[in-house]
Amino acid sequence: MSQRKAAGIIIGCVVASSLVVGLLGCLGTVVLLLPDGPKHARRYLSQVQVDPAYRQVGQGGQGNCNCNLEYFYIGPSHTDPAQVFSGPTLTLQPTDGSVAVWDRLLEGEGASEASGNCRVVMYRYQRDREPFDSWKLSTDERDLVASGRLVVLSLYASCERDYA
């Protein structure tokens, strides 16, 4: 290989490396400028105790305002929904209504020093609907949800401080 060809390859590699480093630097800057999500809702939900028969299967929310959060849980359908979650000053009252494929079961408030005041709502996924793939449920779990033996619950939190 000629020296000229070797020098061209080295220069090409240096330019490509510089472009990659520059691109990574720009992406890092963009990530730092983006809002970090509903941190107070996350703080509140992290303090909520969940019945051990239920496990978290996903999260969602944030919406256009990036100010709310919900966690999804799967567990036995025979448990009273009001007994599944407990948390700092959490008070939930029965409510009704539906939002798309969710039945609204309980609604109320919770608060902690770390999160401030939060609106909390519990929803139940309608069992005659196909569970979302993002929950990563096994085939057996999907069948048990469809049969009504398992239920998917959503615990939604929207905290005042996330709107500031």
ChimeraX attribute file (.defattr): number of C-alpha atoms within 10 A of each C-alpha:
attribute: neighborCount
match mode: 1-to-1
recipient: residues
	/A:1	5
	/A:2	7
	/A:3	8
	/A:4	9
	/A:5	10
	/A:6	11
	/A:7	11
	/A:8	12
	/A:9	12
	/A:10	12
	/A:11	12
	/A:12	12
	/A:13	12
	/A:14	12
	/A:15	12
	/A:16	12
	/A:17	12
	/A:18	12
	/A:19	12
	/A:20	12
	/A:21	12
	/A:22	12
	/A:23	12
	/A:24	12
	/A:25	12
	/A:26	12
	/A:27	12
	/A:28	11
	/A:29	11
	/A:30	10
	/A:31	11
	/A:32	10
	/A:33	9
	/A:34	8
	/A:35	11
	/A:36	10
	/A:37	17
	/A:38	23
	/A:39	19
	/A:40	27
	/A:41	29
	/A:42	21
	/A:43	17
	/A:44	25
	/A:45	23
	/A:46	10
	/A:47	15
	/A:48	15
	/A:49	12
	/A:50	15
	/A:51	14
	/A:52	8
	/A:53	11
	/A:54	18
	/A:55	13
	/A:56	15
	/A:57	16
	/A:58	15
	/A:59	16
	/A:60	13
	/A:61	17
	/A:62	17
	/A:63	11
	/A:64	7
	/A:65	12
	/A:66	16
	/A:67	24
	/A:68	26
	/A:69	25
	/A:70	23
	/A:71	18
	/A:72	21
	/A:73	21
	/A:74	22
	/A:75	21
	/A:76	16
	/A:77	16
	/A:78	10
	/A:79	13
	/A:80	8
	/A:81	18
	/A:82	14
	/A:83	9
	/A:84	16
	/A:85	15
	/A:86	16
	/A:87	16
	/A:88	16
	/A:89	11
	/A:90	17
	/A:91	16
	/A:92	19
	/A:93	12
	/A:94	13
	/A:95	15
	/A:96	10
	/A:97	10
	/A:98	14
	/A:99	9
	/A:100	8
	/A:101	15
	/A:102	18
	/A:103	18
	/A:104	19
	/A:105	20
	/A:106	19
	/A:107	19
	/A:108	16
	/A:109	18
	/A:110	23
	/A:111	22
	/A:112	16
	/A:113	10
	/A:114	14
	/A:115	23
	/A:116	16
	/A:117	20
	/A:118	24
	/A:119	19
	/A:120	25
	/A:121	21
	/A:122	26
	/A:123	25
	/A:124	22
	/A:125	22
	/A:126	19
	/A:127	20
	/A:128	11
	/A:129	11
	/A:130	13
	/A:131	19
	/A:132	10
	/A:133	8
	/A:134	10
	/A:135	15
	/A:136	12
	/A:137	15
	/A:138	10
	/A:139	9
	/A:140	9
	/A:141	17
	/A:142	18
	/A:143	16
	/A:144	17
	/A:145	25
	/A:146	17
	/A:147	12
	/A:148	16
	/A:149	14
	/A:150	20
	/A:151	25
	/A:152	24
	/A:153	27
	/A:154	26
	/A:155	20
	/A:156	23
	/A:157	29
	/A:158	28
	/A:159	26
	/A:160	17
	/A:161	16
	/A:162	19
	/A:163	12
	/A:164	6
